[in-house]
Amino acid sequence: MVNKPDIHACFEAVTATWQYLVADPETRDTVVIDSVLDFNPVTSQISTDTADGLLGLISKYNLTVTRILETHAHADHLTAATYLQQKLVDEGNPRPEICIGARITEVQATFASKYQINASELANVFDKLFQDNEEFMIGKIRAKVLHLPGHTPDHVGYLIGENVFTGDSIFNPDVGSARADFPGGSAIALYSSSQTLLGLPEDYCLYVGHDYPPETRAANEVGEKYKPYTTVKEQREENKHLKEGTKEEDFVKFRSERDAVLGEPRLLHQSLQFNIRAGRLPAATEGGDMFLHIPVKASKELISLMRGPKL
C-alpha cells in the first residue's frame, strides 16, 4: 500500500500560483514545492508575506522541511527558496536542500548570457540537481522525479504517493496547457509530457502549478473557484487542449498559433534573473545597490534614430 502524504495547497493570487507543503504524516518530514516571494514591479520592492504564510503553516503543523523543490525556473514569479531556507535555519531547523532538475544548468547558461550575469553568481546556488527518474524519501514516503519538458527544457514534476506535482506541464482541464515558446520550450515535448501524465492510473491526482479559472467554472461549496488538482481520469476526459484522442499535430498547431500572440509574463525578466540564482539576490555594486536587467524595446527605426549621431 502506498503511503499517503498530507498535502497543504496554498494559492498565491497575484501570480495565480499554487504552492504546496507535502508531508509524511508519521514523521512530519516535509517538502515545499514552488514557493513564491512577493515582488512589486512598480517599486521593485521584494516582500515576504506569502512566504511567511508558508512558514506559519510549517510551524502550525509542526513540520520539518527537508527539501525545497522547484519544478523549473519560473518566468512569472520569484521563488522564495533561499529566503525560506535561511529563515528555517535561523529558527534552529536543519538546513533544507534547494532542489531542481539537472537541466537547470542549460537554462542558467541561456539567461546568464542574455542578462549578463557572472557565472560566479550561479555556482552551486542549488544544493541538489535531480536526474531523470531519481527517487528520494520524504520521511517514509517515496518520491520520484519525472522529466516533463515542453514549457521549459528543465521542467520536472514530482510523483509523491499517488500524486504528481506537475508545475506547468499541464493545467486543470478547463484551462488546458501552458505556453511552450520560452527558450528551449517545445510544443512537441509538451504534448509528450502530457501523455506521460495522462498515462498514469486514472485515480492519481495531478496538482497544477497555476490556475486561471474561466468565468464558466462553478465555485465550490465555500465559494472558491481555484482548484489545486484534478484526477488523471478527469484530465483524460475533459482537458480542453489535451483530452484523450487529441492528436499531436493538432495540439502543436494550436499551441504554436496561440503562443505567437501571447504577451510576455508581467514579471518575466525579474523572475528569470532571480530564479536561476535559486532565489538569491544579485551581487551588489560598490554603492550597495542591486540591479536586475530589463530590456528596452523599440522599432528598428526608432533605435537607429536614438542611438545618437553617427561620427
Backbone as a ProteinNet text record, in pm:
[ID]
protein_1_A
[PRIMARY]
MVNKPDIHACFEAVTATWQYLVADPETRDTVVIDSVLDFNPVTSQISTDTADGLLGLISKYNLTVTRILETHAHADHLTAATYLQQKLVDEGNPRPEICIGARITEVQATFASKYQINASELANVFDKLFQDNEEFMIGKIRAKVLHLPGHTPDHVGYLIGENVFTGDSIFNPDVGSARADFPGGSAIALYSSSQTLLGLPEDYCLYVGHDYPPETRAANEVGEKYKPYTTVKEQREENKHLKEGTKEEDFVKFRSERDAVLGEPRLLHQSLQFNIRAGRLPAATEGGDMFLHIPVKASKELISLMRGPKL
[TERTIARY]
84.5	0	87.8	56	132.6	96.9	199.6	174.4	114.9	16.7	-48.5	7.8	58.6	110.1	-1.9	27.7	-56.6	-16.6	-115.3	-87.3	-157.4	-79.7	-133.6	-112.5	-221	-215.3	-242.5	-154.4	-162.9	-161.5	-267.2	-279	-231.6	-143.9	-96.2	-165.5	-256.6	-349.6	-286.4	-184.5	-128.5	-68.6	3.4	63.4	-10.3	-123.6	-207.6	-128.6	-42.1	48.1	1.2	1.3	-19.6	115.4	125.7	241.1	196.2	288	249.7	347.6	291.8	366.1	320.1	412.8	379.8	455.2	380.2	439.1	407.5	502.1	476.5	402.9	278.3	201.6	260.7	345.2	404.2	528.5	621.9	748.2	743.9	647.9	632.7	739	824.8	917.2	836.9	884.7	803.6	890.3	832	893.7	803.6	865.8	796	812.1	703.6	709.7	663	750.3	720	669.4	752.8	719.4	726.9	661.2	651.3	704.8	788	831.8	760.5	702.8	625	716.7	672	751.1	658.7	683	606	690.1	652.4	734.8	734.9	636.7	631.7	740.6	756.8	855.5	982.6	983	1092.7	1117	1009.6	1018.5	987.5	1078	1055	993.6	894.1	837.2	806.7	769.8	769.1	637.5	527.9	402.7	362.7	373.4	332.7	422.6	552.8	646.1	631	602.8	582	455.5	358.1	239.8	274.3	366.8	412.8	484.1	568.8	639.8	541.8	433.9	332.8	267.7	238.7	180.5	279.6	404.7	507.9	515.8	508.4	510.2	381.6	268.3	137.7	124.7	172.5	157.5	282.6	378.2	499.7	571.8	595.1	658.4	809.1	882.8	1027	1055.1	1094.9	1120.7	1258	1260.2	1386.7	1436.2	1343.3	1380.5	1285.7	1340	1262	1274.9	1165.5	1167.4	1116.1	1181.5	1135.6	1103.1	991.8	962.6	1039.9	1077	1151.7	1188.6	1262.9	1293.5	1172.2	1091.4	965.5	989.3	897.9	907.1	796.6	720.7	608.7	603.4	692.1	701.1	840.8	876.2	1005.1	994.8	1095	1095.6	1138.9	1078	1115.8	1212.7	1274.1	1353.5	1463.5	1547.7	1658.7	1609	1507.3	1450.5	1399.6	1324.1	1271.2	1384.2	1481.7	1593.9	1662.6	1691.2	1763.2	1676.9	1549	1459.9	1448.3	1437.3	1426.6	1553.3	1668	1795.6	1806.3	1770.3	1776.9	1688.8	1581.2	1490	1531.6	1651.6	1705.7	1671.9	1616.5	1582.5	1700.7	1702.5	1805.5	1795.8	1908.8	1911.9	1850.7	1735.2	1675.8	1750.6	1758.5	1822.3	1726.8	1780.8	1705.3	1734.9	1629.4	1645.2	1570.4	1624.5	1564.2	1619.1	1559.3	1608.5	1745.6	1823.9	1963.1	1977.9	1875.8	1887.5	1877.2	1865.2	1868.3	1998.2	2105.4	2233.3	2223.6	2143.7	2123.1	2047.4	1946.8	1866.6	1950.5	2030.5	2119.1	2213.8	2270.6	2363.4	2293.6	2172.2	2096.7	2070.8	2022.4	1981.2	2096	2201	2320.1	2378.1	2375.6	2424.4	2332.2	2202.4	2106.7	2113.6	2123.7	2117.8	2254.8	2360.2	2497.2	2520.6	2488.6	2509.1	2640.6	2723	2852.1	2831.5	2908.2	2894.3	2912.4	2990.4	3014.4	2886	2788.4	2662	2569.3	2605.1	2520.4	2582.8	2706.8	2776.6	2717	2669.6	2621.8	2507.4	2425	2312.7	2203.7	2196.2	2105.6	2185.9	2130	2200.7	2196.8	2090.9	2074	2012.8	2078.6	2025.7	1979.6	1849.4	1792.5	1813.8	1845.3	1848	1708.4	1682.9	1554.4	1525.9	1405.4	1358.8	1430	1504.3	1570.2	1464.3	1491.7	1398.9	1459.7	1375.1	1417.5	1303.6	1332.4	1232.5	1186.8	1058.2	1000.6	953.8	1036.9	1009.3	1010	894.9	882.8	810.6	786.9	715.3	814.7	803.5	895.1	845.1	937.2	906.7	996.5	947.4	1022	1017.7	1130	1142.2	1108.4	1011.7	971.5	1016.4	1091.8	1127.5	1006.7	955.5	834	861.6	945.7	982.9	870.9	891.7	796.5	772.3	721.9	707.8	846.2	938.1	1080	1158.3	1285.1	1360.9	1399.2	1406	1447.3	1330.7	1210.2	1090.6	1082.8	1052.4	1027.7	896.7	842.9	731.2	774.3	697.4	731.1	615.2	642.9	546.4	563.9	463.7	470.4	346.5	364.9	249.9	172.8	45.8	-39	-74.7	19.9	1.8	122.3	95	203.8	188.2	296	300.7	361.7	274.1	306.4	371.8	378.1	426.2	341.4	407.8	335.8	331.4	340.7	336.7	194.4	97.9	-43.8	-121.7	-235.7	-320.8	-454	-539	-669.9	-744.7	-837.8	-900	-963.4	-1023.6	-1087.7	-989.8	-863.6	-757	-672.8	-635.9	-571.8	-423.5	-344.5	-199.9	-127	2.2	87.3	154.4	203.4	276.2	406.4	457.8	578.6	678.8	672.4	755.1	872.9	901	1022	1144.6	1264.6	1384.1	1396.8	1412.2	1419.8	1285.7	1176.9	1043	1006.4	905.7	866.8	725.2	638.2	501.4	499.9	591.7	600.4	638.1	737.8	779.3	669.4	595.7	486.8	377.6	347.1	248.8	296.5	422.6	477.8	470.4	501.4	495.3	352.6	257.5	117.3	75.5	127.4	92.9	152.7	269.1	327.1	233	180	90	-43.2	-98.7	-228.6	-221.8	-100.2	-82.7	-74.4	-79.9	-78.6	-215.3	-223	-353.2	-457	-581.6	-683.5	-720.7	-692.7	-727.7	-614.3	-498.6	-390	-434.3	-383.6	-417	-302.9	-336.9	-239.7	-256.2	-158.4	-159.3	-87.2	-155.3	-104.4	-22.7	58.8	141.3	69.5	-32	-111.1	-256.8	-344.9	-483.5	-540.1	-601	-663.8	-808.2	-895.2	-1029.5	-1108.9	-1172.2	-1260.4	-1385.7	-1452.6	-1573.9	-1681.3	-1676.8	-1780.7	-1760.7	-1644.8	-1622.2	-1707.7	-1778.6	-1861.9	-1776.4	-1816.3	-1747.3	-1783.4	-1694.5	-1723.6	-1814.4	-1829.4	-1925.2	-1888.3	-1762	-1722.2	-1699.6	-1747.2	-1738.8	-1606	-1521.2	-1387.1	-1383.4	-1323.1	-1312.5	-1177.8	-1075.3	-941.7	-929.9	-874.6	-862.6	-715.6	-663.6	-524.7	-503.1	-605.2	-582.7	-711.5	-692.3	-797.1	-733.6	-813.1	-759.2	-714.7	-635.2	-595.2	-719.3	-815.7	-939.6	-1009.3	-1019.9	-1083.4	-1004.6	-873.1	-790	-807.8	-808.4	-826.1	-958.8	-1062.1	-1196.3	-1227.8	-1161.6	-1209.8	-1107.2	-976.4	-879.1	-903.5	-926.1	-972.9	-865.8	-739.3	-632.8	-576.6	-592.9	-515.3	-597.2	-727.5	-807.1	-778	-817.6	-791	-839.5	-755.3	-789	-729.5	-673.6	-611.4	-484.1	-472.5	-354.7	-241.2	-119.7	-3.4	-0.3	-24.3	-14.5	-119.3	-236.5	-341.1	-303.5	-249.4	-208.1	-93.5	5.4	122	78.4	-11.5	-60.6	-132.2	-223.6	-295.4	-198	-108.8	-20.1	72.9	123.4	214.8	143.4	21	-55.5	-95.1	-132.7	-172	-52.6	60.8	179	228.6	205.8	254	187.5	71.3	0.2	-4.3	61.6	63.6	165	131.4	227.6	320.2	430.1	522.3	469.9	502.4	457.6	503.1	421.6	445.8	580.2	621.9	747.1	854.9	846.9	937.1	1083.8	1131.4	1274.7	1321.3	1240.8	1277.1	1280.9	1180.4	1170.6	1287.9	1317	1423.2	1558	1589.3	1719	1728.5	1617.3	1612.2	1613.2	1536.3	1514	1630.1	1707.4	1825.6	1933.3	1914.8	2001.8	1943.6	1836.9	1768.2	1709.2	1677.6	1617.1	1715.7	1839.6	1939.1	1936.4	1973.6	1979.6	2100.4	2091.8	2209.8	2319.1	2440.9	2554.6	2535	2575.9	2560.3	2676.5	2649.1	2754	2833.4	2938	3017.1	2932.9	2830.8	2742.5	2633.5	2628.2	2531.5	2400.3	2388.7	2265	2268	2149.9	2135.7	2045.5	2083.6	2012.1	1971.5	1854.1	1809.9	1801.8	1836.4	1833.9	1694.3	1640.4	1510.3	1531	1508.5	1532.3	1443.4	1498.7	1423.3	1388.3	1262.7	1218	1169.7	1201.7	1155.7	1169.9	1108.9	1121.9	1265.6	1303.6	1439.1	1465.9	1363.1	1379.5	1405.4	1328.9	1345	1479.7	1521.3	1651.8	1762	1750.5	1851.9	1860.1	1743.3	1741.8	1795.4	1772.5	1801.3	1937	2014.5	2148	2245.3	2201.2	2289.5	2351.2	2419.6	2477.4	2588.5	2590.4	2698	2821.1	2931.3	3056.3	3136.4
-120.3	0	124.9	221.5	344.8	437.7	487.8	583.2	710.5	767.6	887.9	1009.6	1107.8	1227.9	1322.5	1407.7	1523.5	1632.4	1694.1	1797.2	1925.7	2031.7	2163.7	2250.2	2285.1	2364.7	2511	2599.5	2742.2	2823.9	2898.7	2973.8	3117	3161.3	3299.7	3370.5	3461.3	3512.4	3609.4	3685.5	3786.7	3721.2	3610.4	3539.9	3409.9	3387.4	3268.1	3138.7	3136.2	3022.8	2935.7	2804.1	2709.2	2671.5	2683.6	2638.8	2519	2429	2308.1	2274.4	2231.7	2163	2018.3	1926.4	1784.8	1712.5	1649.3	1597.1	1449.9	1378.4	1244.8	1262.7	1216.3	1240.6	1172.4	1070.5	999.8	1069.7	1102.9	1162.3	1313.9	1376.4	1521.2	1580.2	1494.6	1544.9	1599.1	1709.6	1786.9	1843.4	1853.4	1930.7	2049.1	2158.1	2275.3	2271.6	2293.3	2290.9	2425	2489.2	2610.9	2726	2767.1	2878.1	3012.3	3113.1	3245.7	3352.9	3440.2	3561.6	3678.9	3768.5	3879.2	3985.1	4040.2	4143.6	4243.6	4371	4479.7	4541.2	4521.9	4572.7	4724.2	4790.8	4936.8	4997.3	4940.8	4992.8	4908.9	4795.2	4697.3	4651.4	4642.8	4606.3	4458.3	4388.3	4249.4	4247.3	4160.8	4141.5	3993	3955.4	3813	3764.8	3837.1	3796.1	3653.9	3623.3	3490.2	3381.2	3403.3	3304.6	3290.5	3401.7	3394.4	3315.1	3319.3	3236.5	3088.4	3049.5	2910.3	2875.5	2966.5	2942	2926.9	3002.8	2991.3	2854.4	2801.4	2667.6	2560.5	2578.6	2483.9	2477.5	2593.6	2598.6	2542.8	2580.4	2537	2385.6	2318.6	2173.9	2098.3	2173.9	2112.2	2027.8	2087.6	2018.5	2044.6	1949.1	1963.9	1963.4	2076	2086.1	2028.1	1924.3	1859.9	1903.2	1944.4	1989.9	2101.2	2191.8	2295.7	2269.5	2231.9	2183.2	2288.2	2294.6	2376.2	2283.7	2310.9	2232.7	2284.2	2412.5	2471	2613.8	2679.6	2821.5	2902.1	2944.5	3012	3147.1	3181.9	3309.2	3405.6	3371.7	3457.3	3491.3	3435.1	3473.9	3446.6	3515.3	3495.7	3383.2	3296.8	3188.8	3239.3	3182.7	3214	3110.6	3028.8	2914.8	2955	3049.9	3087.5	3155.7	3239.4	3304.7	3200.7	3103.9	3000.6	2920	2884.6	2807	2880.3	3008	3084.4	3107.2	3134.8	3155.3	3028.5	2914.4	2788.3	2759.8	2786.2	2766.5	2863.5	2988.4	3088.4	3051.4	2977.8	2937.3	2806.6	2757.8	2639.3	2507.6	2512.1	2389.4	2339.2	2210.7	2161	2234.1	2246.6	2319.5	2234.4	2277.4	2201	2227.6	2125.4	2140.4	2208.8	2299.2	2355.9	2270	2213	2111.1	2148.9	2104.2	2129.4	2026.1	2014.1	1920.9	1960.4	1861.2	1884	1975.6	1983.6	2067.7	2216.6	2251.7	2394	2458.8	2380.8	2439.1	2493.6	2428.4	2478.6	2611.2	2617.4	2739.7	2851.6	2820.7	2921.3	2978.5	2892.5	2939.8	3032	2995	3076.6	3216.2	3223.8	3353.5	3430.3	3362.3	3434.3	3515	3457.2	3528.7	3645.5	3621.2	3725.7	3844.5	3815.5	3921.5	3960.5	3906.9	3941.2	3913.7	3793.6	3752	3675.8	3714.6	3648.7	3505.4	3413.9	3272	3246.5	3329.8	3309.7	3325	3401	3419.4	3298.7	3205.5	3089.1	2959.6	2966.6	2844.4	2788.3	2664.8	2591	2660	2737.4	2802.1	2700.7	2592	2482.2	2373.9	2320.9	2219.4	2083	2057	1924.8	1939.3	1877.6	1872.9	1729.8	1713.4	1580	1527.1	1398.7	1329.1	1275.4	1246.8	1191.3	1061.9	1050.2	929.3	904.1	1001.7	985.7	978.7	896.1	881.1	936.1	985.4	1033.4	1010.2	1024.5	996.2	1124.4	1129.1	1232	1156.9	1153.2	1063.6	920.8	853.8	715.7	705.6	820.4	823.2	841.5	754.6	760.4	862.5	940.3	1038	1011.1	1047.1	1023.4	1148.7	1177	1294.3	1254.7	1324.1	1300	1416.7	1389.3	1495.7	1522.7	1646.7	1685.3	1811.8	1802.4	1921.2	1968.8	2086.2	2145.1	2290.2	2316	2454.2	2516.9	2446	2478.8	2348.4	2353.2	2228.1	2163.7	2241.4	2187.6	2135.4	2142.4	2118.8	1975.5	1962.6	1832	1835.6	1717.6	1701.4	1607.3	1603.3	1519	1422.6	1293.5	1188.5	1148.9	1179.3	1154.7	1074.8	949.1	862.7	848.9	879	872.3	1012	1104.1	1244.7	1289.9	1369	1432.3	1583.3	1649.1	1795.2	1837.8	1883.7	1891.4	2021.9	2121.6	2250.9	2301.1	2343.6	2398.7	2300.6	2170.1	2071.9	2038.2	2064.2	2052.2	2139.5	2193.2	2272.9	2201.1	2258.9	2199.2	2187.5	2092	2062.6	2181.5	2274.9	2388.6	2503	2482.1	2577.9	2520.6	2393.5	2324.3	2303.7	2390.2	2369.5	2502.5	2493.2	2611.4	2644.7	2764.7	2806.7	2727.8	2721.8	2643.4	2722	2855.3	2939.1	3004.4	2966.9	3018.3	2950.4	3009.5	2944.6	2799.2	2709.6	2567.2	2500.3	2577.2	2519.4	2449.3	2363.5	2286.8	2234.9	2266.9	2214.8	2064.1	2012.5	1867.2	1800	1855.7	1799.1	1813.1	1925	1944.7	1840.8	1810.6	1705.8	1572.6	1539.1	1413	1406.3	1517.2	1520.6	1500.1	1558.4	1541.2	1394.8	1326.4	1185.6	1100.3	1139.1	1071.3	1081.9	1201	1222.3	1153.1	1161.3	1101	949	895.2	750.6	690.4	773.9	724.9	665.9	590.6	536.9	647.5	617.4	720.7	788.1	723.5	785.5	868.8	874.5	960.6	1106.8	1189.4	1332.1	1413.2	1505.6	1594.4	1734	1774.9	1905.7	2005.7	2113.4	2207.3	2319.8	2384.5	2494.7	2627.9	2643.5	2766.6	2729.9	2825.4	2807.6	2942	2941.3	3060	3023.9	3014.7	2961.4	3048.3	2986.6	3062.7	3106.4	3204.7	3256.6	3149.6	3050	2947.1	2844.2	2846.8	2746.7	2778.2	2679.4	2697.3	2697.6	2777.6	2779.6	2654.8	2616.5	2501.5	2542.6	2452.1	2475.3	2593.1	2635.2	2750.7	2874.4	2868.4	2984.5	3004.5	2900.5	2912.8	2852.2	2926.3	2875.9	2810.8	2845.1	2794.2	2649.4	2563.8	2420.6	2379.1	2311	2267.8	2143.7	2059.2	1934.1	1881	1792.1	1702.8	1565.9	1465.4	1331.3	1310.9	1208.4	1171	1141.1	1073.4	1041.3	1168.4	1267.2	1393.4	1462.7	1458.1	1521	1449.7	1318.3	1243.1	1277.2	1294.5	1314	1459.2	1554.7	1692.2	1797.8	1765.6	1872.7	1931.4	2060.8	2122.7	2127.6	2107.7	2103.9	1964.1	1876.6	1752.8	1628.7	1636.6	1520.2	1401.7	1284.9	1161.1	1172.1	1130.6	1137.8	1257.1	1353.7	1471	1428.7	1461.5	1424.6	1524.4	1472	1557.4	1675.2	1650.8	1759	1867.2	1828.4	1927.2	2011.3	1945.4	2020.5	2115.3	2067.9	2151.5	2271.9	2251.7	2362.9	2465.1	2417.4	2508.9	2583.3	2509.6	2570.7	2673.2	2641	2732.2	2860.2	2847.3	2965.5	3049.5	2984.8	3056.2	3129.6	3062.7	3123.9	3244.8	3242.9	3351	3484.1	3482.3	3607.8	3639.5	3560	3586.8	3695.3	3781.7	3877.2	3809.1	3875.1	3813.4	3829.7	3736.3	3747.2	3878.4	3929.9	4060.2	4066.6	3956.7	3954.2	3870.1	3859	3771	3794.6	3916.1	3941.6	3936.5	3989.7	3983	3837.9	3761.3	3622.9	3538.7	3545	3460.4	3491.3	3620	3655.1	3612.3	3617.5	3580	3428.5	3360.1	3217.6	3130.3	3173.1	3093.3	3107.5	3202.9	3214.4	3139.4	3064.8	2990.6	3084	3205.6	3299.8	3385.4	3385.1	3473.8	3610.3	3711.6	3846.7	3861.9	3951	3977.7	4044.7	4033.2	4095.5	4246.6	4305.6	4449.3	4526.6	4648.9	4738.3	4790	4865.3	4923.5	5015.5	5073.7	5161.6	5087.9	4955.9	4876.3	4852.2	4901.8	4880.8	4745.7	4689.6	4564.1	4589	4532.6	4562.3	4436.2	4443.1	4344.8	4413.5	4342.7	4399.3	4386	4496	4496.4	4544.8	4462.2	4504	4621	4708.4	4819	4780.4	4803.1	4763.8	4885.8	4885.8	4992.6	4941.9	5013.4	4975.1	4996.2	4928.8	4944.4	5089.2	5153.6	5292.6	5383.3	5363.1	5445.6	5421.6	5296.3	5264.2	5334.1	5329.9	5392.6	5542.6	5605.1	5750	5786	5701.6	5738.3	5690	5625.8	5585.2	5702.7	5815.8	5932.4	5954.4	6065.5	6099.4	6001	5972.5	5887	5972.5	5929.1	6006.1	5959
0	0	0	-86.6	-96.5	19.5	89.1	196.5	137.9	205.9	158.9	231.8	158.3	223.1	263.5	360.7	388	289.8	226	125.9	165.8	182.3	212.3	88	20	-101.7	-68	-111.2	-76.3	-205.4	-231	-355.5	-336.4	-426.7	-426.7	-543.4	-511.4	-611.4	-711.3	-671.8	-762.1	-886.1	-867.5	-980.9	-1012.9	-946.2	-969.2	-952.5	-853.3	-832.2	-716.4	-738.7	-630.2	-570.1	-439	-362.7	-278.8	-251	-177.8	-66	45.4	150.4	147.2	130.9	121.6	231.8	322.5	445.1	465.9	525.5	577.7	710.4	721.4	843.9	967.3	944	1056.9	1109.5	1020.5	1064.5	1067.5	995.5	977.1	884.5	825.3	723.9	606	548.4	453.7	342.1	222.7	115.2	81.5	39.7	-13.3	-164	-237.5	-383.8	-439.3	-516.8	-593.3	-506.1	-414.1	-324.2	-397.3	-339.1	-401.9	-309	-364.6	-297.3	-363.6	-284.1	-339.7	-401.6	-515.8	-582.9	-648.6	-620.5	-681.1	-793.1	-920.3	-1029.2	-1041.8	-982.8	-988.5	-899.5	-782.5	-686.1	-679.6	-748.6	-740.5	-596.6	-521.3	-379.7	-360.9	-292.8	-254.6	-115.3	-94.9	37.9	57.3	178.9	213.5	274.7	255.9	318.6	279	150.6	103.9	162	156.2	210.2	361.4	428.8	573.8	606.8	516.3	534.8	533	443.8	442.1	572.3	617.7	743.6	859.6	856.5	960.5	961.1	841.7	833	878.2	842.3	884.1	1036.1	1098.8	1245.1	1304.6	1246.4	1298.6	1301.6	1197.7	1187	1233.3	1288.7	1344.8	1240.3	1124	1013.1	1010.9	959.4	940.2	790.5	736.5	593	562.1	479.7	443.1	305.3	219.5	85.4	40.2	-38.3	-104.8	-254	-317.9	-455.1	-552.6	-667.6	-779.3	-895.9	-965.4	-1084.8	-1206	-1205.4	-1317	-1279.5	-1366.1	-1347.6	-1394.2	-1300.8	-1331.4	-1398.9	-1489.3	-1559.8	-1518.6	-1415	-1376.9	-1229	-1150.8	-1009.8	-958.1	-850.1	-787	-684.9	-682.1	-585	-447.2	-345	-206	-149.8	-234.8	-188.1	-90.8	-130.4	-42.5	83.9	71.8	190.7	289.3	242.1	331	394.1	313.6	366	480.2	460	562.2	686.1	667	781.9	865.8	800.3	873	952.1	891.4	962.7	1079.6	1056.6	1163.6	1282.4	1254.5	1361.1	1427.8	1391	1456.8	1391.1	1270.4	1199.6	1116.5	1082.7	990.4	856.6	787.1	660.8	550.1	493.8	383.2	253.1	168.4	38.5	-59.7	-142.1	-253.3	-375.6	-436.8	-540.8	-667.1	-781.1	-911.1	-1008.1	-1126.8	-1227	-1280.6	-1322.3	-1360.9	-1481.7	-1566.3	-1685.9	-1655.4	-1529.6	-1493.2	-1539.2	-1551	-1593.8	-1736.1	-1822	-1957.5	-1953.7	-1869.6	-1857.5	-1797.6	-1698.1	-1639.2	-1744	-1826.8	-1929.5	-2028.6	-2068.5	-2164.5	-2110	-1986.9	-1934.8	-1869.5	-1828.7	-1783	-1898	-2017.4	-2135.1	-2169.3	-2166.9	-2204	-2109.3	-1978.4	-1878	-1822.1	-1882.4	-1842.3	-1692.6	-1650.4	-1511.9	-1502.4	-1408.5	-1389.1	-1341.9	-1397.3	-1363.1	-1214.9	-1148.1	-1004.8	-922.9	-975.6	-903.9	-916	-1004.1	-1027	-976	-934.7	-893.1	-764.2	-771.9	-653.8	-579.8	-651.5	-582.7	-549.2	-627.7	-594.7	-523.5	-416.6	-340	-406.2	-482.1	-542.7	-680.7	-781	-916.6	-943.2	-957.4	-973.9	-1115.7	-1124.2	-1252.1	-1283.7	-1411.4	-1451.8	-1375.6	-1323.9	-1253.7	-1121.4	-1074	-943.9	-833.7	-732.8	-621.7	-493.4	-405.3	-274.4	-176.8	-49.3	53	121	150.1	236.5	360.4	461.5	573.4	523.2	530.8	484.2	350.4	287.2	159.4	45.7	-53.9	-167.9	-270.5	-322.4	-427	-547.3	-664.2	-788.1	-875.2	-938.9	-1025.3	-1168.6	-1229.1	-1367.1	-1454.2	-1558.9	-1653.1	-1741.3	-1737.3	-1810.6	-1891.5	-1994.4	-2071.2	-2161	-2217	-2311.4	-2278	-2157.5	-2111.5	-2100.9	-2038.7	-2035.9	-2046.9	-2088.1	-2103.6	-1971	-1864.7	-1734.9	-1652.5	-1703.6	-1624.1	-1571.9	-1442.6	-1382.2	-1304.5	-1277.4	-1185.3	-1074.8	-967.2	-853.2	-825.9	-843.7	-813.4	-667.3	-586.4	-442.4	-404	-369	-347.9	-477.7	-475.2	-594.8	-643.6	-627.4	-665.5	-746.4	-848.8	-922.6	-912.3	-872.9	-868.4	-1000.9	-1089.8	-1232	-1274.5	-1185.4	-1229.7	-1344.9	-1453.4	-1568.5	-1685.6	-1657.5	-1765.9	-1808.2	-1721	-1756.6	-1659.1	-1703.7	-1616.8	-1597.1	-1514.6	-1493.3	-1626.6	-1636.4	-1766.1	-1836.6	-1761.2	-1827.7	-1856.3	-1823.1	-1858.7	-1971.8	-1959.2	-2070.1	-2055.8	-2117.5	-2122.5	-2110.5	-2078.6	-2065.5	-2198.5	-2209.5	-2328.4	-2341.8	-2463.9	-2489.8	-2573.5	-2563.3	-2651	-2581.3	-2456.4	-2391.8	-2452.7	-2438.7	-2493.6	-2447	-2543	-2511.8	-2496.6	-2504.2	-2496.2	-2625.3	-2619	-2736.7	-2719.2	-2813.2	-2807.6	-2826.9	-2907.6	-2926.5	-2795	-2725.5	-2597	-2492.9	-2496.8	-2401.2	-2422.4	-2546.9	-2575.7	-2520.3	-2542.4	-2492.8	-2340.2	-2273	-2126.3	-2078	-2149.8	-2110.4	-2122.8	-2223.7	-2240.6	-2129.7	-2081.1	-1965.2	-1845.8	-1822.7	-1709.4	-1729.5	-1849.4	-1875.8	-1882.8	-1890.3	-1890.1	-1750.6	-1647.7	-1509.8	-1474.4	-1365.5	-1323.5	-1309.3	-1345.3	-1358.7	-1227.5	-1113.4	-985.9	-927.3	-994.4	-948.2	-959.6	-870.3	-869.5	-929.8	-1017.4	-1080.8	-1021.5	-941.8	-876	-965.4	-1000.9	-1101.4	-1037.9	-1122	-1074.3	-1071.1	-1156.3	-1162	-1186.3	-1161.7	-1201.8	-1246.1	-1364	-1421.8	-1457.4	-1359	-1385.4	-1481.8	-1581	-1670.6	-1596.6	-1651.7	-1588.1	-1573.8	-1659.5	-1657.4	-1547.1	-1480.2	-1375.5	-1253.4	-1204.7	-1086.1	-960.1	-863.2	-734.7	-655.2	-562.7	-477.6	-361.7	-266.3	-158.4	-68.5	-70.2	10.7	-76.1	-200.4	-287.5	-355.9	-357.1	-414.4	-554.1	-648.4	-785	-815.2	-737.8	-765.9	-720.2	-807.9	-779.1	-788.7	-685.5	-693.6	-778.4	-793.2	-865.4	-926.9	-1023.1	-1071.6	-1090.1	-1117.1	-1136.1	-1281.3	-1300.4	-1436.3	-1521.2	-1463.8	-1535.9	-1584	-1496.4	-1534.6	-1645.4	-1635.7	-1739.5	-1873.3	-1871.1	-1996.6	-2063.5	-1983.9	-2038.5	-2071.8	-2002.1	-2008.8	-2049.1	-2046.6	-2074.2	-2213.2	-2218.1	-2343.1	-2451.5	-2414.9	-2514.1	-2535.2	-2435.4	-2434.9	-2401.4	-2405.8	-2367.1	-2459.1	-2411.5	-2483.4	-2626.5	-2719.2	-2861.2	-2932.7	-2856.7	-2919.4	-2991.4	-3117.1	-3195.2	-3171.3	-3177.4	-3154	-3250.5	-3378.6	-3477.1	-3453.3	-3406.4	-3377.7	-3255.9	-3153.4	-3035	-3068.1	-3140.6	-3173.7	-3256.9	-3350.7	-3433	-3344.9	-3258.4	-3170.9	-3079.5	-3014.4	-2914.7	-2980.3	-3097	-3166.5	-3207.7	-3259.3	-3300.2	-3180.1	-3072.8	-2951.4	-2890.7	-2881.8	-2820.9	-2899.2	-3030.2	-3116.4	-3085.4	-3020.2	-2991.6	-2841.9	-2760.1	-2616.4	-2582.8	-2489.5	-2436.9	-2338.3	-2304.7	-2209.7	-2066.8	-1978.7	-1839.5	-1775.2	-1684.8	-1622.3	-1550.8	-1491.2	-1414.6	-1483.2	-1614.5	-1688.4	-1655.4	-1675	-1662.9	-1517.4	-1427.9	-1286.5	-1237.6	-1277.6	-1231.7	-1279.6	-1406.5	-1460.8	-1397.2	-1382.4	-1323.8	-1177.6	-1109.3	-968.6	-951.7	-1035.3	-1015.3	-1060	-1159.7	-1194.1	-1087.3	-996.9	-879.1	-758.3	-777.6	-670.5	-565.4	-607.5	-515.3	-439.6	-481.5	-419.3	-487.5	-412.5	-467.5	-558.8	-657.6	-741.1	-660.7	-709.2	-641.8	-634.2	-524.4	-503.6	-565.7	-607.1	-654.2	-534.5	-563.7	-454.7	-368.2	-427.6	-351.7	-276	-291.1	-217.7	-289.8	-412.9	-489	-560.7	-581.1	-655.9	-775.2	-891.1	-1014.1	-1087.9	-1152.2	-1248.9	-1384.5	-1489.1	-1623.9	-1684	-1734.6	-1800.5	-1943.5	-2044	-2182.6	-2223.4	-2303.3	-2362.7	-2506.2	-2545.4	-2678.7	-2757.1	-2884.5	-2973.8	-3116.6	-3210.3	-3351	-3397	-3505.1	-3558.8	-3598.1	-3654.4	-3697.4	-3577.4	-3471.4	-3352.5	-3285.8	-3281.3	-3222.6	-3301.1	-3434.1	-3519.1	-3492.7	-3474.9	-3450.2	-3314.5	-3216.1	-3078.3	-3027.2	-3114.6	-3073	-3071.6	-3122.4	-3123.5	-3259	-3276.9	-3408.1	-3447	-3576.2	-3629	-3652	-3596.8	-3609.5	-3728.5
[MASK]
+++++++++++++++++++++++++++++++++++++++++++++++++++++++++++++++++++++++++++++++++++++++++++++++++++++++++++++++++++++++++++++++++++++++++++++++++++++++++++++++++++++++++++++++++++++++++++++++++++++++++++++++++++++++++++++++++++++++++++++++++++++++++++++++++++++++++++++++++++++++++++++++++++++++++++++++++++++++

